[in-house]
Amino acid sequence: MENKRIAIFASGGGSNAIKLIQHFDKSSEIDAVLLLTNNENAGVLELTDEYIDQVVINNDGANDGSFLTELMQEERIDYIVLAGYLRKIPSELIKAFPQHIINIHPALLPKYGGKGMYGMNVHNAVFENKETESGITIHLVNDAFDEGEILAQYKVSLTPKDDANIIQKKVLEIEHKHFSEVVEKFILQH
């Protein structure tokens, strides 16, 4: 049986993308074959350039569901994994890959989700609201920001001394620990 092929979409530094690539490099059933970014200056490009084919698009391309769908079909992609990808996924792509697009969110949804809630915006909101815990949510993507079916959540305890930067570090640590395993388990069960 042919291996499942995944595309990783990322917009920023790429630490989760490189963890996914390294994880699936050891897999006998899943191959990370394509990295797509909408940011030509994204750190993820340098971090992953020797490991995976890369496609850089502009924001017009990111909004073009037909273009993205054709590209994924040409590359024979089975699943799309969003690792810090900051563009809304066009509904044409969601329809072409139903239940096959997985995202990670740096908070415990449904709290701190929705448009504009990404990265430090989330961690600042968690800090300002004096939350005693935060964490990650790994979920399927649908047409509404951060409202797809939740696959897994992992929590981290916070102290009153934890500012947004400390919260970010704690959350990133559990992202790196759990994201690849949850993605792998989901793909192998479907």
C-alpha positions in Angstrom: 0.0 0.0 0.0 1.2 3.5 -0.9 2.3 5.8 1.9 0.0 8.7 2.9 1.4 12.0 1.6 1.1 15.1 3.7 1.6 18.8 2.9 2.6 21.1 5.7 1.4 24.7 5.5 3.4 27.3 7.6 3.8 31.0 7.7 6.5 31.7 10.3 9.5 30.3 12.1 8.7 26.7 11.4 9.6 24.8 14.6 6.4 22.7 14.4 7.0 22.1 10.7 10.5 20.8 11.3 9.3 18.5 14.1 6.6 17.1 11.8 9.2 16.5 9.0 11.6 14.8 11.4 8.8 12.7 12.9 7.5 11.5 9.5 11.0 10.9 8.2 11.1 7.9 10.5 7.6 6.7 9.5 7.1 3.7 7.2 3.5 4.8 6.4 3.4 8.6 6.1 5.6 10.9 4.1 5.9 14.7 4.6 6.4 15.7 0.9 5.6 19.4 0.6 5.9 22.6 2.6 3.8 25.5 1.5 4.2 29.0 2.9 2.5 32.3 2.1 5.6 34.2 3.4 8.7 34.4 1.3 10.7 35.6 4.4 9.4 32.8 6.7 12.0 31.2 8.8 10.5 27.8 8.0 12.0 28.0 4.5 15.6 28.1 5.7 14.8 25.5 8.5 13.4 23.0 6.1 15.0 23.6 2.7 17.2 20.5 2.7 14.4 18.2 3.9 11.3 18.8 1.8 10.0 20.4 -1.5 8.8 23.9 -0.9 6.2 26.1 -2.6 6.1 29.8 -1.8 2.8 31.6 -2.7 1.6 35.1 -2.1 -1.6 36.0 -0.3 -3.6 35.9 -3.6 -2.5 32.3 -4.0 -3.4 31.6 -0.4 -7.0 32.9 -1.1 -7.3 30.9 -4.3 -9.0 27.6 -3.4 -8.9 26.3 -6.9 -5.2 26.9 -7.3 -4.5 25.3 -3.9 -6.7 22.3 -4.6 -5.0 21.7 -8.0 -1.6 22.0 -6.4 -2.4 19.5 -3.7 -4.0 17.1 -6.3 -0.9 17.4 -8.6 1.3 16.5 -5.6 -1.0 13.6 -4.7 -1.5 15.0 -1.2 -3.7 13.0 1.2 -3.6 15.2 4.3 -2.8 18.9 4.9 -1.3 19.9 8.3 -1.3 23.5 9.3 1.7 24.4 11.5 1.5 28.1 12.2 -0.2 28.9 8.9 -1.8 32.3 9.3 -4.2 32.4 6.3 -7.8 31.2 6.3 -8.2 28.0 4.3 -10.4 28.6 1.3 -13.7 26.6 1.3 -12.9 25.0 -2.0 -9.8 23.4 -0.5 -11.8 22.3 2.6 -14.4 20.7 0.3 -11.7 18.9 -1.7 -10.1 17.6 1.5 -13.0 17.1 4.0 -11.8 15.9 7.4 -8.2 15.8 5.9 -6.9 19.2 7.1 -5.5 19.3 10.6 -4.6 22.5 12.6 -2.8 23.2 15.9 -4.0 26.1 18.0 -2.0 27.5 20.9 -4.9 27.6 23.4 -7.6 25.4 24.8 -10.5 26.0 22.3 -13.1 27.2 22.3 -11.4 29.9 24.4 -9.1 32.3 22.5 -10.0 31.1 19.1 -11.3 32.9 16.0 -10.0 35.6 13.6 -6.9 37.3 14.8 -6.3 34.8 17.6 -2.9 33.3 16.8 0.6 33.4 18.2 1.4 36.0 20.8 -2.2 37.5 20.4 -3.4 34.3 22.1 -0.8 34.2 24.8 -1.3 37.9 25.6 -5.1 37.3 26.0 -4.5 34.3 28.2 -2.1 36.4 30.4 -4.4 39.4 30.6 -7.3 37.1 31.7 -5.1 35.6 34.4 -5.8 32.1 33.3 -4.4 29.3 35.5 -3.9 27.0 32.5 -3.4 27.1 28.8 -2.5 24.5 26.3 -3.0 23.3 22.7 -5.9 22.1 20.7 -5.3 20.0 17.6 -8.4 20.0 15.5 -9.8 19.5 12.0 -10.4 22.5 9.8 -13.8 23.6 8.7 -15.1 26.9 7.2 -15.1 28.7 10.6 -11.8 29.7 12.3 -10.9 27.3 15.1 -14.3 25.5 15.2 -13.5 22.2 13.6 -13.8 18.9 15.4 -11.3 18.6 18.2 -8.9 15.7 18.0 -6.8 16.3 21.1 -6.1 18.9 23.8 -3.1 19.1 26.2 -2.9 21.4 29.1 -0.1 23.3 30.9 -0.4 24.9 34.3 0.3 28.6 34.6 1.4 30.6 37.6 0.6 34.3 38.3 4.3 35.1 37.4 4.0 33.6 33.9 3.9 36.5 31.4 3.0 36.0 27.7 6.5 35.0 26.7 6.7 32.3 29.4 3.2 31.1 28.4 4.4 30.9 24.8 7.4 28.7 25.8 5.3 26.4 27.9 2.7 26.0 25.1 5.4 25.5 22.4 7.0 22.7 24.5 3.7 20.7 24.5 3.1 21.5 20.8 6.5 19.9 20.0 5.8 16.9 22.3 2.3 16.0 21.0 1.5 17.5 17.6 3.2 14.9 15.4 1.9 11.9 17.3 -1.7 13.2 17.2 -1.4 13.8 13.4 0.1 10.4 12.8 -2.5 8.6 14.9 -5.4 10.4 13.2 -4.0 9.6 9.7 -3.4 6.0 10.4 -6.9 5.5 11.8 -8.6 7.0 8.7 
